[in-house]
Amino acid sequence: MIDGLIAGHLVGLAETRQGKNGSNFVLAKVKATAGDGESLIVNVIAFATEAGAALMALDDGDALTLAGALTPKVWTDKQGNTRPALDMVASQVLTAYHAARKQQAP
């Protein structure tokens, strides 16, 4: 696993699910731009309550930054091209709302 910081835009809406042991977690997809200008899809899961609540408060297309553990993946599209992807276990979520709130704190 790699500790990472990802900035991008939420794709669709985040959704809450319940695990087999009864604990809740949040799933989301984030579109991030790589250094070469190509877009990556980051599959996000958040077990932390605050991170999950922040994801659930966002709408499709909202900008956000995620911190957490990354796992690189590869997937094949319908044309047979291999594409990179990332899986992330998000421990923290930062949005424009959170940044403004922290700046206003005394």
PyRosetta script that sets phi, psi and omega in degrees:
from pyrosetta import init, pose_from_sequence

init()
pose = pose_from_sequence("MIDGLIAGHLVGLAETRQGKNGSNFVLAKVKATAGDGESLIVNVIAFATEAGAALMALDDGDALTLAGALTPKVWTDKQGNTRPALDMVASQVLTAYHAARKQQAP")
pose.set_psi(1, 150.8)
pose.set_omega(1, -179.3)
pose.set_phi(2, -122.8)
pose.set_psi(2, 133.0)
pose.set_omega(2, 171.4)
pose.set_phi(3, -77.2)
pose.set_psi(3, 130.8)
pose.set_omega(3, -176.2)
pose.set_phi(4, -142.3)
pose.set_psi(4, 164.9)
pose.set_omega(4, 175.7)
pose.set_phi(5, -127.7)
pose.set_psi(5, 120.3)
pose.set_omega(5, -176.6)
pose.set_phi(6, -119.8)
pose.set_psi(6, 133.1)
pose.set_omega(6, 173.8)
pose.set_phi(7, -116.5)
pose.set_psi(7, 137.6)
pose.set_omega(7, -179.5)
pose.set_phi(8, -176.0)
pose.set_psi(8, -156.5)
pose.set_omega(8, -178.7)
pose.set_phi(9, -127.5)
pose.set_psi(9, 139.1)
pose.set_omega(9, 178.9)
pose.set_phi(10, -66.0)
pose.set_psi(10, 134.1)
pose.set_omega(10, 176.8)
pose.set_phi(11, -106.3)
pose.set_psi(11, 116.0)
pose.set_omega(11, -175.6)
pose.set_phi(12, 73.0)
pose.set_psi(12, -160.6)
pose.set_omega(12, 178.8)
pose.set_phi(13, -109.7)
pose.set_psi(13, 147.8)
pose.set_omega(13, 174.6)
pose.set_phi(14, -71.6)
pose.set_psi(14, 153.9)
pose.set_omega(14, 178.6)
pose.set_phi(15, -134.9)
pose.set_psi(15, 145.4)
pose.set_omega(15, 178.8)
pose.set_phi(16, -93.0)
pose.set_psi(16, 137.4)
pose.set_omega(16, 175.8)
pose.set_phi(17, -130.0)
pose.set_psi(17, 164.1)
pose.set_omega(17, 178.1)
pose.set_phi(18, -117.8)
pose.set_psi(18, 131.2)
pose.set_omega(18, 179.9)
pose.set_phi(19, -77.1)
pose.set_psi(19, 172.1)
pose.set_omega(19, -179.3)
pose.set_phi(20, -61.9)
pose.set_psi(20, -30.0)
pose.set_omega(20, -179.7)
pose.set_phi(21, -88.0)
pose.set_psi(21, 5.2)
pose.set_omega(21, 176.9)
pose.set_phi(22, 92.9)
pose.set_psi(22, -4.3)
pose.set_omega(22, 179.5)
pose.set_phi(23, -80.4)
pose.set_psi(23, 149.6)
pose.set_omega(23, 179.6)
pose.set_phi(24, -95.7)
pose.set_psi(24, 149.0)
pose.set_omega(24, 173.4)
pose.set_phi(25, -146.1)
pose.set_psi(25, 164.6)
pose.set_omega(25, -177.1)
pose.set_phi(26, -120.3)
pose.set_psi(26, 136.7)
pose.set_omega(26, 176.2)
pose.set_phi(27, -112.5)
pose.set_psi(27, 141.1)
pose.set_omega(27, 178.0)
pose.set_phi(28, -154.0)
pose.set_psi(28, 164.2)
pose.set_omega(28, 173.7)
pose.set_phi(29, -124.0)
pose.set_psi(29, 136.8)
pose.set_omega(29, -179.8)
pose.set_phi(30, -126.0)
pose.set_psi(30, 135.0)
pose.set_omega(30, 175.9)
pose.set_phi(31, -98.6)
pose.set_psi(31, 118.3)
pose.set_omega(31, -179.7)
pose.set_phi(32, -119.0)
pose.set_psi(32, 152.6)
pose.set_omega(32, 179.3)
pose.set_phi(33, -102.3)
pose.set_psi(33, 128.3)
pose.set_omega(33, 178.8)
pose.set_phi(34, -80.0)
pose.set_psi(34, 171.4)
pose.set_omega(34, -178.5)
pose.set_phi(35, -59.5)
pose.set_psi(35, -28.9)
pose.set_omega(35, -179.4)
pose.set_phi(36, -86.7)
pose.set_psi(36, 5.4)
pose.set_omega(36, 178.8)
pose.set_phi(37, 90.0)
pose.set_psi(37, -8.0)
pose.set_omega(37, 178.6)
pose.set_phi(38, -80.6)
pose.set_psi(38, 145.4)
pose.set_omega(38, -179.4)
pose.set_phi(39, -86.5)
pose.set_psi(39, 144.6)
pose.set_omega(39, 175.1)
pose.set_phi(40, -119.5)
pose.set_psi(40, 144.7)
pose.set_omega(40, 171.7)
pose.set_phi(41, -97.8)
pose.set_psi(41, 127.9)
pose.set_omega(41, 177.4)
pose.set_phi(42, -108.5)
pose.set_psi(42, 117.1)
pose.set_omega(42, 176.4)
pose.set_phi(43, -85.7)
pose.set_psi(43, 118.0)
pose.set_omega(43, -171.6)
pose.set_phi(44, -111.4)
pose.set_psi(44, 136.7)
pose.set_omega(44, 169.4)
pose.set_phi(45, -128.2)
pose.set_psi(45, 135.6)
pose.set_omega(45, -179.2)
pose.set_phi(46, -126.0)
pose.set_psi(46, 118.4)
pose.set_omega(46, 175.5)
pose.set_phi(47, -94.6)
pose.set_psi(47, -26.9)
pose.set_omega(47, 179.6)
pose.set_phi(48, -67.4)
pose.set_psi(48, 132.3)
pose.set_omega(48, -175.6)
pose.set_phi(49, -58.6)
pose.set_psi(49, -47.0)
pose.set_omega(49, -178.3)
pose.set_phi(50, -65.4)
pose.set_psi(50, -41.3)
pose.set_omega(50, 179.1)
pose.set_phi(51, -64.9)
pose.set_psi(51, -41.9)
pose.set_omega(51, 178.3)
pose.set_phi(52, -64.1)
pose.set_psi(52, -41.5)
pose.set_omega(52, 179.1)
pose.set_phi(53, -64.4)
pose.set_psi(53, -39.8)
pose.set_omega(53, 178.2)
pose.set_phi(54, -64.0)
pose.set_psi(54, -41.7)
pose.set_omega(54, 178.0)
pose.set_phi(55, -64.8)
pose.set_psi(55, -40.7)
pose.set_omega(55, -179.0)
pose.set_phi(56, -66.8)
pose.set_psi(56, -25.1)
pose.set_omega(56, -178.7)
pose.set_phi(57, -79.9)
pose.set_psi(57, -10.7)
pose.set_omega(57, -175.9)
pose.set_phi(58, -90.0)
pose.set_psi(58, 155.6)
pose.set_omega(58, 175.6)
pose.set_phi(59, -106.5)
pose.set_psi(59, 164.9)
pose.set_omega(59, 177.3)
pose.set_phi(60, -53.7)
pose.set_psi(60, 128.7)
pose.set_omega(60, 177.4)
pose.set_phi(61, 91.4)
pose.set_psi(61, -8.0)
pose.set_omega(61, 179.7)
pose.set_phi(62, -66.8)
pose.set_psi(62, 142.3)
pose.set_omega(62, 178.2)
pose.set_phi(63, -79.8)
pose.set_psi(63, 144.6)
pose.set_omega(63, 178.8)
pose.set_phi(64, -158.1)
pose.set_psi(64, 163.7)
pose.set_omega(64, 174.3)
pose.set_phi(65, -127.5)
pose.set_psi(65, 135.9)
pose.set_omega(65, -177.8)
pose.set_phi(66, -120.5)
pose.set_psi(66, 142.5)
pose.set_omega(66, 172.9)
pose.set_phi(67, -122.2)
pose.set_psi(67, 139.1)
pose.set_omega(67, 179.1)
pose.set_phi(68, 165.2)
pose.set_psi(68, -166.8)
pose.set_omega(68, -177.8)
pose.set_phi(69, -86.5)
pose.set_psi(69, 128.1)
pose.set_omega(69, -178.8)
pose.set_phi(70, -107.8)
pose.set_psi(70, 143.7)
pose.set_omega(70, 171.8)
pose.set_phi(71, -130.1)
pose.set_psi(71, 117.0)
pose.set_omega(71, 178.6)
pose.set_phi(72, -71.7)
pose.set_psi(72, 144.5)
pose.set_omega(72, 179.8)
pose.set_phi(73, -138.2)
pose.set_psi(73, 168.6)
pose.set_omega(73, 173.6)
pose.set_phi(74, -133.7)
pose.set_psi(74, 138.2)
pose.set_omega(74, 176.0)
pose.set_phi(75, -132.6)
pose.set_psi(75, 160.4)
pose.set_omega(75, -178.4)
pose.set_phi(76, -112.0)
pose.set_psi(76, 126.8)
pose.set_omega(76, 179.7)
pose.set_phi(77, -80.4)
pose.set_psi(77, -179.0)
pose.set_omega(77, -176.0)
pose.set_phi(78, -64.6)
pose.set_psi(78, -23.9)
pose.set_omega(78, 179.1)
pose.set_phi(79, -88.5)
pose.set_psi(79, 0.9)
pose.set_omega(79, 179.0)
pose.set_phi(80, 88.3)
pose.set_psi(80, 6.2)
pose.set_omega(80, 178.4)
pose.set_phi(81, -82.3)
pose.set_psi(81, 136.7)
pose.set_omega(81, 176.2)
pose.set_phi(82, -85.4)
pose.set_psi(82, 139.1)
pose.set_omega(82, -177.6)
pose.set_phi(83, -131.4)
pose.set_psi(83, 145.6)
pose.set_omega(83, 177.0)
pose.set_phi(84, -78.6)
pose.set_psi(84, 153.1)
pose.set_omega(84, 174.3)
pose.set_phi(85, -150.6)
pose.set_psi(85, 165.1)
pose.set_omega(85, 178.5)
pose.set_phi(86, -131.9)
pose.set_psi(86, 142.6)
pose.set_omega(86, 168.9)
pose.set_phi(87, -107.3)
pose.set_psi(87, 136.7)
pose.set_omega(87, -178.9)
pose.set_phi(88, -132.8)
pose.set_psi(88, 134.0)
pose.set_omega(88, 168.0)
pose.set_phi(89, -97.6)
pose.set_psi(89, 101.6)
pose.set_omega(89, -173.6)
pose.set_phi(90, -79.2)
pose.set_psi(90, 127.7)
pose.set_omega(90, 175.8)
pose.set_phi(91, -101.6)
pose.set_psi(91, -24.0)
pose.set_omega(91, 177.8)
pose.set_phi(92, -144.2)
pose.set_psi(92, 147.6)
pose.set_omega(92, 177.4)
pose.set_phi(93, -128.8)
pose.set_psi(93, 131.8)
pose.set_omega(93, 177.5)
pose.set_phi(94, -123.2)
pose.set_psi(94, 127.9)
pose.set_omega(94, 177.6)
pose.set_phi(95, -122.6)
pose.set_psi(95, 173.9)
pose.set_omega(95, 177.1)
pose.set_phi(96, -59.3)
pose.set_psi(96, -35.4)
pose.set_omega(96, 177.9)
pose.set_phi(97, -61.8)
pose.set_psi(97, -46.2)
pose.set_omega(97, -179.6)
pose.set_phi(98, -64.5)
pose.set_psi(98, -41.1)
pose.set_omega(98, -179.6)
pose.set_phi(99, -64.1)
pose.set_psi(99, -43.7)
pose.set_omega(99, 179.8)
pose.set_phi(100, -64.6)
pose.set_psi(100, -40.0)
pose.set_omega(100, -179.8)
pose.set_phi(101, -64.5)
pose.set_psi(101, -40.1)
pose.set_omega(101, 179.6)
pose.set_phi(102, -68.4)
pose.set_psi(102, -34.8)
pose.set_omega(102, 179.9)
pose.set_phi(103, -69.4)
pose.set_psi(103, -30.3)
pose.set_omega(103, -179.1)
pose.set_phi(104, -82.4)
pose.set_psi(104, -13.4)
pose.set_omega(104, -179.1)
pose.set_phi(105, -65.1)
pose.set_psi(105, 142.4)
pose.set_omega(105, -177.2)
pose.set_phi(106, -67.7)
pose.dump_pdb("model.pdb")
